[in-house]
Amino acid sequence: MIHSDICATADKMGFAEMWRILQADDIKHVEFEFLVDSYQTGERPSHF
């Protein structure tokens, strides 16, 4: 899942329901990592 997937799903069913589904499938650990602009060179745009 990427950030936009998480946000869209949370908007649709909420984090509590997302967590309930993970628990129902016996998923005990969830880790989300975000690598942003790892390919970026030069100065960052001013909107960051």
Number of C-alpha atoms within 10 A of each C-alpha: 7 9 11 9 10 15 12 11 14 14 10 11 10 13 14 10 13 14 14 12 12 14 12 9 9 9 11 9 7 7 4 8 8 7 6 7 8 6 6 8 7 5 6 9 6 5 4 4
